Amino acid sequence: MTLRSAATTVLASALAGGCIVVPVTVQNYDSGCQLVTRHMELQAVQIGAIDRCANQGCVALVIAAAGVTAVSAIVSGSIVVIGNVGYWAERRAGCVPPPAAPEPPA
């Protein structure tokens, strides 16, 4: 095995997860507002793996997998940013802090 094919195999193993990035909505309870809030996060999901490949086919698979991962990260990242802005506005509109306790008379 030549150095180039060994390097390609190592690179393929590292990048061959066949991952995509998806937006996920997470819910939390905000006790200050007494409101369930939501926000979005990015999560990597493995959809496949490269088991066996040879020479140029392996390089093409690794490049394709990296491209799919990058594109899904860009699209999902945009969805997360827009979604979080919407959730932020929803929280601002729905958050009514509890009234402050009255001060005792002096």
N, C-alpha and C positions, 0 to 999 in steps of 0.2 A: 504494500500500500504506500503510495507516495505521500509526501507531506501535504500536497494540495488536497488530495482526496480525504486524508485524515482530518484536515482542517474543515473541509466541507461537511464531513460526517459529524464532527463536534458541533459545528454551527447548526446543522439540521437538527441535532438532538436538542439543542438549547431553544431553538425557535419553533420546533415542530409541534408545539402544543395545539395548533389549530384553534387559537383562542379568539373570542370576540368580546367586545366590551358592551355591556348592556346597562341601561339606567334602572335603578331599583328605588322604590319609594319606601322610606322608613318613617314610622310614626313614633312620636314621643309625647309624653304628657308634660305640659308646662304648668307647674303648680302656681307660679306667679300670676298667670292669666286664667288659670283653671280651664284649660283648653287643650285638646289633643292637636298637636302640630305635626306637620309632615315636612320632610325634605327629601331630596333625591341624592343618590350617591351612584358612583360608577362601580360596577362589579365585573371582573373578568370571568368568563365562562369558557371552559374547554369544550369544543364541539367535535374534535377529532384529533388524531395523531398520525404522524407519518411513520409507518412501520418499516417498510423496506423500499429503498429506492436505489437507483444506480446512476452515477455520473451526472450528466446534464439534467436528467429528470429530477434528481434530488434537489439540485439548485433551483429549478423552476418551481418545485413544490414549496421550498422554503421562502422564495421571493413572493409567491402567491399568498402564503400564509401570513407573512409579514404585512403585505398590502391589505389583506382583509382585516387584520387586527388594527392597522392604522386608520383605515376608513371607518371602521365601526367605532373606534375611539373618538374620532372627530364628530361623527353624526351623533353618537350618544352623549358626548360632552356638550354639544349644542342643546340637545333636549334637556339635559340636566340644568344647564344655566337658565334656560327659559322657564323650566318647571319650578326651579327654586325661587325665581323672581315672583312667579305667581303664588307660590306657597308663602313667601315673605309678605306679599300684599294681603293675602288671606289672613295671616296671623295678625298683621297690623290692624285690620278691620275688625277682627273678632276678639282681640285681646282687650278685656276690660278688667284692669287690676281691681282687687277687692278694695273697698273703702278703708281709709286709714282709721285706726282706733282714735276715738276722741281723747283729747288731752284732759287729765284730771284738773279740776279747778284749783287755782292757786290760793 
